[in-house]
Amino acid sequence: MSASEGMSRTATRESAPLFEIGVEIPVARPPENVFAVVSDLPRSRQWSEECTGGEWIHGEPGTVGSVFRGHNHRRADVVEWAPVVRGTWTTTAQVVAAEPPRRFSWAMRTQDGRVQDSVWSFLLSPADGGGTTLTHHFRMGAPTEGIQAITAGMDDDEKKRFFTEWGAKVRTDMAATLGRLKKVIESE
């Protein structure tokens, strides 16, 4: 699968995740080099579609349990009809897996600091020629505080439309992120 393709699925029954999206790209660097970059969340401004940077606010940076405050920006035209956050805002995320050089994952936190069932990951596997297959993965098992607020006033048809459009937006953003990330990593 290329960075322009992706796998996604939206919930069709209550036990299925709301979103499960994965996009991958080959990177011409060994997994150790790739991991060092993707686990450095303050650098995400160099490749992320929405995160403009941030800082570690708790724990040893990049280790399980550490907390990152992200600064974000979203364009006004993103899923225009839905009441999503636009402009700038901050989030906090907690590292839930740090397994060099194979996996780095963080879960979004609620406003009062609880970990939500919304996990972003970078999965790395060795590829031929000393490179890495880098997969950007997102899974939301249950609605986050943000998704609950966005969909609170929607009927079932509007929710279905929102989840379809939001899933497509996330998949597109993840592919763009991987394209930029590949350039950053391969230029180092």
C-alpha positions, -999 to 999 in steps of 0.1 A, spaced: 0 0 0 14 35 -8 11 67 11 -17 78 -12 -37 47 -3 -50 37 30 -72 13 49 -101 27 69 -132 15 84 -159 33 103 -181 16 128 -210 -5 115 -217 -22 148 -212 -10 183 -181 -32 190 -162 -20 159 -139 10 163 -152 44 150 -120 47 130 -92 24 121 -69 39 95 -34 28 84 -12 43 57 24 32 49 54 44 30 89 31 23 117 51 39 153 47 28 167 48 63 171 20 89 143 17 116 165 31 143 169 64 124 132 65 116 122 58 152 145 86 165 126 111 143 90 99 148 93 97 186 104 133 188 69 148 189 80 185 192 94 181 157 60 171 143 55 207 130 79 196 103 56 170 89 21 171 105 -10 184 87 -23 200 119 2 199 147 24 230 146 47 219 174 45 215 211 65 205 242 68 176 267 51 186 299 55 155 321 79 126 323 110 117 303 103 127 267 93 99 244 88 72 271 57 55 282 37 77 305 52 110 293 28 137 283 30 160 253 11 193 248 5 198 211 -2 231 194 -25 227 164 -41 246 136 -70 236 113 -82 254 82 -117 268 81 -128 247 51 -123 213 68 -156 195 69 -172 229 67 -207 220 77 -197 202 109 -189 220 142 -153 210 144 -125 230 160 -110 255 136 -81 279 140 -57 271 168 -60 249 199 -40 227 221 -43 190 230 -25 167 254 -14 132 246 2 105 266 28 80 252 13 45 256 40 26 237 77 33 230 93 2 216 125 12 197 127 7 168 93 -9 162 65 12 176 57 46 190 21 53 201 3 81 219 -33 84 232 -52 116 233 -62 128 267 -94 144 280 -94 179 294 -90 165 329 -61 143 319 -77 108 313 -64 87 284 -90 83 257 -95 53 233 -79 74 205 -44 62 197 -20 74 170 10 52 161 40 49 140 48 13 133 82 4 118 94 -27 101 127 -35 84 126 -34 46 149 -47 19 181 -28 14 183 -15 49 153 7 48 120 8 67 84 4 60 67 31 80 31 28 89 10 57 104 -19 42 122 -49 57 139 -76 39 159 -105 55 178 -125 28 196 -150 50 214 -159 87 208 -135 111 223 -147 142 242 -142 162 209 -162 137 188 -190 136 213 -192 174 212 -191 176 174 -219 149 170 -241 158 199 -267 177 179 -265 154 148 -291 129 137 -281 95 125 -277 105 88 -255 135 98 -234 113 120 -229 88 92 -219 117 68 -196 132 94 -178 99 101 -174 92 64 -160 127 56 -139 129 88 -124 94 80 -115 106 45 -99 138 59 -78 119 84 -66 94 58 -56 122 34 -38 140 62 -20 109 73 -8 102 37 4 138 34 21 135 68 40 104 57 51 121 25 66 150 44 81 127 71 98 106 45 115 137 31 126 149 65 140 115 75 158 109 42 174 144 43 191 137 76 
